[in-house]
Structures are given as C-alpha cells and as structure tokens.
Amino acid sequence: MKEFELIKHFFTEQTVKRKDVLLGIGDDCAVIASTEKQNIVVTTDTLVAGVHFPIDTPARAIGHKAVAVNLSDIAAMGAKPSWLSLAITMPDVNDVWLGEFCTGVFDLCEYYNVELIGGDTTQGPLSITITAQGLTPENSYLSRAGAKTGDWLYVTGDIGDAALALQQINQNVSVESEFIDAIRKKLDYPKPRVLAGQALREYASAAIDISDGLIADLGHICQASNVGANIVLDAIPLSNIMRDTLLLEDAINLALTGGDDYELLFTVSEDNKVGMETALSHAGTPVTCIGQINASQTISTTLNNKPVPITNAGFEHFSANK
C-alpha cells in the first residue's frame, strides 16, 4: 500500500465531522471556518519509539497517547480541543498495526469531538507528531505566567503511577502482578484533563500539564511567573499502588521527577480556592493542594515540616539526566 492509498484507507474514515472544517484530509491544506470572539491555541508534540513509549507498546496505546499528550497541553491552556493534524513516520506498512493505531487515535478524537484534518506519512523509524488546536473565549486562557506570591499550588489526580510502570518495564523495581495492569494503563492510556482545564480558566492564575515531572514543570511556572514555590511532600497525592510498592521516600522522589502523569499543576489565589474546588468537583476531578507560591524564585520542599533537598530536577531532552 502506497502513501496516498494508506491515507485514504486508514485516516479519512472517522466519526467526527465538525461544521467548522470546510475542507479536511485530502488537499494541500485543511480549511477551517474562522471563529469570531475566540482564541485559537496551538500545540505540537512528537512521540518517538523507545523515548516516549517502550518499543513493545501496543499500537492502540500509541495512537491514544499521541493524541492524549497534545490534548493535555490544550487542557493546560483552559481550551476546548477542536482539530488535529497527524504526521507519522514508520518503518513499513502493517495493516493490522495501523488499524489498531487509528482506533486509539479516533476513539479519543470522538470522545472530545476533535477532527483529524490532515498530516503526513513517511517511511523511517517509528515516530508520531501531532499538532492540536483548540478554542477559548476571546482573551480568556491559562498560561504558565500569572502565579503570584501567596497563591496555592494544586495538582489533579495521583502522581507517579506512569513512572512506576516505566521503572517496572525497565526492571528497576519489582511490582506485584495484580498492580501491573493498572500502572501500565496510566502509562499507555493517559487521560487528558480537558474538562478540568476549561473549568480552571475561571479560577487559576497559572497552569501547566505534568509531562516531564512535577519539579521540572513547576520550574516552568516559576520561571514564567518570576516566583518561587514550596512543595509540602507529605501532601503529594500518591496512589495505594505507589505506597504499597515503594518506600515513602522513593515514592515521593518518583512522583516529583518521573513525569508522564499528564495531570494539571496549577496555582490559585486564596479568593478563588473555594470556587475552584467546587468547579472541579462538578467536573469529577480530584485535586490536592501541595504547596504555596512565594517570592524566592526557587523551589523548596518540606517533609514533616522540615526542609528536604531536591536532588533531581526531572526529565529534559539532550541532558545527562535522561
């Protein structure tokens, strides 16, 4: 099957057909109807086999994750996802693999009413690049800049399970067999906090999604906002699996630096705390306050009210700590 046959066979048949897509897959460009009084937010992420997912990851999980990590960025901006483009490089055409991959892509697109509007296919080592676009009301969006001294630091969900799955895959830690499916699901099928992000737009002062690790991504907020922060390690939300598998210190360290959580990390003023907690409760999203923003321009951590040094800043491409 050649390139254009492949595109027609696998990527043109999808459930979502948005009214604002005037021309989708099959031309030199897609055409989208302009939207008045709306901001368009745009993000691009690349997933490379062996770097962003283990080589033996199921095709359906790869498709799901490729979309989910982009929608997580959209969520961190408080936006509603709308369209995406997909560029896939693969060593050869495997009909079964591609069918499963597309199932992963389109299932998530259908759930969030996102239409695939174009992309590219090439031959080479397996990698997937997606550009996703979303909408927010005019002049209303979240960013990393905006956190202020005194704001409270919150995170959605639990932290660390996906990193624990990677540790188990790499045989760095032993995990009870009954826990493996649950943590692999966190790694392979992350759930972007899209509804939570839209709810937070009215309350949060800054936000980011946790992809490279809590410490690293909090650092981005602090740098963009010109502030510092203190994390109360006792408060970090750890799953029962994390607590049952690792010593508390090891569990906390993995939660701080492991990454692949795709939860939202955000700041909220004292005045907005109650409104935010109510809104996210209605969205069905658990949240935990894990610290506070300060003027120090550094990140500190405490455990049992005592300072604890930070020894690992999290994942960064092209750095020695990867």
C-alpha positions in Angstrom: 0.0 0.0 0.0 1.5 3.3 -1.1 1.3 6.6 0.8 -1.9 8.1 -0.7 -3.7 4.7 -0.6 -2.7 4.4 3.0 -4.0 7.9 3.9 -7.3 7.2 2.2 -7.7 3.7 3.7 -6.8 4.5 7.3 -7.2 8.2 8.0 -10.1 9.6 6.0 -12.8 7.4 7.7 -13.6 9.0 11.1 -16.7 9.6 13.1 -16.1 13.3 13.9 -17.2 15.7 11.2 -17.1 19.3 12.6 -19.1 22.0 10.9 -16.2 24.4 11.1 -14.0 22.2 9.0 -14.7 23.3 5.4 -12.0 21.1 3.8 -10.3 18.3 5.6 -8.0 15.5 4.7 -7.0 15.1 1.0 -5.9 18.5 -0.1 -2.7 20.6 0.2 -4.1 22.2 3.3 -7.2 22.0 5.5 -9.6 24.9 5.6 -11.3 25.9 8.9 -14.0 28.5 9.2 -12.8 31.5 11.2 -14.3 31.8 14.7 -15.3 35.2 15.9 -14.5 36.2 19.5 -12.5 33.0 20.1 -8.8 32.5 20.7 -7.1 29.6 18.9 -4.5 27.7 20.9 -2.0 25.5 19.1 0.4 22.8 20.4 2.8 20.3 18.8 4.2 17.1 20.4 6.4 14.4 19.0 6.5 10.8 20.3 9.5 8.7 19.4 9.6 4.9 19.9 12.0 4.0 22.7 12.0 7.5 24.1 8.3 8.4 24.8 7.0 4.9 24.8 8.5 1.4 25.1 9.2 -0.3 21.7 6.7 -3.1 22.5 3.8 -0.7 23.4 0.5 -1.8 21.7 -0.4 0.2 18.6 -3.7 1.3 20.0 -2.0 2.7 23.1 0.5 4.6 20.9 -2.4 6.2 19.0 -4.2 7.1 22.2 -1.2 8.6 23.9 -0.1 10.6 20.8 -3.5 12.4 20.9 -3.8 12.5 24.7 -0.5 14.3 25.4 -1.5 17.0 22.9 -5.0 17.4 24.4 -3.3 17.6 27.8 -1.4 20.7 26.6 -4.7 22.1 25.3 -6.3 21.4 28.7 -3.4 23.3 30.4 -4.4 26.4 28.5 -8.0 26.1 29.5 -9.1 25.4 25.9 -11.6 23.1 24.2 -9.8 20.8 21.7 -11.1 21.1 18.2 -8.8 19.9 15.4 -5.5 18.0 15.0 -3.0 17.1 12.3 -1.0 13.9 12.4 2.4 13.1 10.9 3.5 9.5 11.3 6.9 8.0 10.3 7.0 4.2 10.3 9.4 1.6 9.0 6.8 -0.2 6.9 3.1 -0.5 6.3 1.5 -3.1 8.6 -2.3 -3.1 8.1 -3.1 -4.7 11.5 -0.8 -2.3 13.4 -2.2 0.8 11.6 -5.8 -0.3 12.2 -5.1 -0.6 15.9 -3.2 2.7 15.9 -6.1 4.5 14.2 -8.6 3.0 16.7 -6.6 4.6 19.5 -6.5 8.0 17.7 -10.1 8.1 16.7 -11.6 6.8 19.9 -10.1 9.8 21.8 -11.0 12.2 19.0 -14.6 11.0 19.0 -14.8 11.4 22.8 -13.7 15.0 22.7 -15.3 16.0 19.3 -11.9 16.5 17.7 -11.5 16.2 13.9 -8.3 14.9 12.2 -7.9 17.5 9.4 -4.6 16.5 7.8 -1.0 15.4 8.2 1.7 13.4 6.5 3.1 9.8 6.3 6.7 8.9 5.7 9.0 5.9 5.9 11.6 5.6 8.7 12.0 4.9 12.4 8.7 5.0 14.2 7.7 8.5 15.5 4.4 10.4 15.7 4.0 14.1 15.6 0.6 15.8 16.3 -0.4 19.4 16.1 -3.6 20.0 18.0 -5.7 23.2 18.1 -8.4 24.3 20.5 -10.6 27.2 21.3 -11.0 29.6 24.2 -13.3 32.6 24.6 -11.7 35.8 23.4 -8.8 36.9 25.8 -9.6 34.1 28.2 -6.9 31.4 28.5 -4.4 30.0 31.0 -0.6 30.2 30.8 2.5 29.5 32.8 2.8 33.2 33.7 0.5 34.6 36.3 1.3 32.8 39.5 1.7 35.3 42.4 3.2 35.2 45.9 0.6 33.6 48.2 -1.2 31.6 45.6 -1.8 28.0 46.4 -0.3 25.2 44.4 -2.7 22.3 43.3 -2.4 19.2 41.3 -5.1 17.0 39.8 -5.3 13.2 40.3 -2.5 11.0 41.6 1.2 11.4 40.7 3.8 8.7 39.8 2.0 5.6 38.6 3.1 6.0 35.0 6.7 6.5 36.1 6.4 3.4 38.3 5.3 1.5 35.2 8.4 2.5 33.3 10.5 1.5 36.3 8.8 -1.9 36.2 9.3 -2.3 32.5 13.0 -1.4 32.8 13.3 -4.0 35.6 14.4 -1.3 38.1 11.7 -2.1 40.6 9.5 -5.1 41.4 5.8 -4.6 41.3 3.1 -7.1 42.4 1.5 -8.8 39.5 -2.0 -7.6 40.4 -0.8 -3.9 40.1 0.9 -4.1 36.7 -2.2 -3.7 34.5 -3.3 -0.6 36.5 0.0 1.2 36.2 0.6 0.3 32.6 -2.8 1.8 31.8 -1.7 5.0 33.4 1.4 5.0 31.2 -0.2 3.8 28.0 -3.6 5.5 28.2 -3.3 8.8 30.0 -6.5 10.8 30.4 -6.1 14.5 29.5 -7.9 16.7 32.0 -9.8 18.6 29.3 -13.0 19.4 31.3 -10.9 20.4 34.4 -8.8 22.7 32.2 -11.8 24.6 31.0 -13.2 24.9 34.5 -9.9 26.2 35.8 -9.9 29.0 33.2 -12.1 31.0 35.5 -10.1 30.4 38.7 -6.4 29.5 38.1 -3.7 32.1 37.9 -1.2 29.8 36.1 -1.2 26.2 34.8 0.8 23.5 33.1 0.5 19.8 32.5 2.9 17.4 34.1 4.8 15.6 31.4 8.5 15.9 32.4 8.0 15.6 36.2 6.3 17.8 38.9 9.5 19.6 39.9 10.6 20.3 36.3 7.1 21.5 35.2 6.7 23.6 38.4 10.0 25.2 37.5 8.5 26.4 34.2 5.6 28.1 36.1 8.1 29.7 38.5 10.4 30.9 35.7 7.5 32.3 33.6 5.9 33.9 36.6 9.1 35.1 38.3 8.2 33.4 41.5 9.3 30.5 43.8 7.4 27.7 45.4 7.4 25.4 48.4 6.1 21.8 47.9 4.8 20.0 51.0 5.9 16.5 50.2 3.5 15.0 52.8 0.6 16.3 50.7 1.6 14.8 47.3 -1.2 12.5 46.1 0.2 9.0 45.8 -1.8 6.0 44.8 -2.1 3.0 47.0 0.0 1.1 44.5 2.8 3.6 44.9 2.6 3.4 48.7 2.5 -0.4 48.7 5.3 -0.9 46.2 7.9 1.7 47.3 9.3 3.2 50.4 7.7 6.6 51.0 10.9 8.5 50.2 11.3 6.6 46.9 7.7 7.0 46.0 7.9 10.8 46.6 11.1 11.1 44.6 9.5 9.2 41.7 6.4 11.4 41.9 8.5 14.5 41.8 10.6 13.6 38.9 9.1 10.7 37.0 6.9 12.5 34.5 4.3 11.0 32.1 1.5 11.9 34.5 -0.4 14.4 32.3 -2.2 15.8 35.3 -2.6 19.5 35.7 -0.4 21.5 38.0 -1.9 25.0 38.7 -1.9 27.9 41.1 -5.0 29.6 42.6 -5.4 32.7 44.8 -6.9 32.5 48.2 -10.0 34.2 47.0 -10.5 31.6 44.2 -9.9 28.4 46.2 -13.4 27.6 47.1 -14.8 28.4 43.7 -12.1 26.3 42.0 -12.6 23.3 44.3 -16.4 23.4 43.7 -16.0 23.7 39.9 -13.6 20.7 39.7 -15.8 18.7 42.0 -18.6 19.2 39.5 -16.2 18.2 36.7 -15.4 15.0 38.6 -11.7 15.8 39.0 -9.9 15.2 42.3 -7.5 17.9 43.3 -4.9 18.2 46.1 -3.2 21.3 47.5 0.5 20.5 47.6 2.1 23.8 48.5 2.3 27.6 48.0 3.9 30.1 45.8 6.4 32.5 47.3 8.8 35.3 46.2 12.0 33.3 46.5 12.4 32.4 42.8 13.5 28.9 43.8 11.7 25.7 44.5 12.0 24.2 48.0 10.4 21.1 49.6 9.5 20.2 53.1 8.6 16.8 54.7 7.1 16.7 58.2 7.7 20.5 58.4 11.5 20.0 57.8 13.4 21.2 54.7 14.4 18.4 52.2 17.0 19.0 49.5 16.0 18.5 45.8 18.4 16.1 44.1 16.8 15.5 40.7 15.1 18.1 38.5 13.2 15.7 36.3 13.4 14.8 32.6 14.9 17.1 29.9 15.8 16.1 26.3 19.6 16.4 25.4 20.6 16.4 29.1 22.6 13.9 31.1 19.7 13.1 33.4 17.7 11.3 30.8 
